[in-house]
Amino acid sequence: MEAKATHRYIGTSPRKMRLVIDLIRGESVDKAIELLHFNPKHASRDAEKVLRSAISNLFNKDEENKHEPNELYVKEAFVNQGPALKRLLPAPMGRAFRIKKRANHVTIVVALKKKLQEV
């Protein structure tokens, strides 16, 4: 059983968001929330929000079985580039420099850990 959550059009660059998302990929959910909550980077707030949404989606998807958060792990976590807003910055001698304000899309997939069956 797995569940997915996405957050689109986040106003930070994909490069900065990937630094945060790489920390939680493959980790247990408890550890991932702890890493994101105490990470000083601004992008970790949005990543934590998406992770909590994915956990909630899994609980809503499978209401019959009660799962503990320590049974879950981050199966997939990736960042895609979103649209870039193009702006002009005044430059010397009447020129203008173009700057891109980048955006990104974050996707996190949470799944249940496979329990080892003893034979």
ABEGO torsion letter per residue (X at the ends): XBBBBBBBGBABBAAAAAAAAAAABGBBAAAAAAAAAABABAAAAAAAAAAAAAAAAAAAABAABBBBAAABBBABBBBBBBBBBBBBBBBBGGBBBBBBBBBBBBBBBBBBBBBBBBX
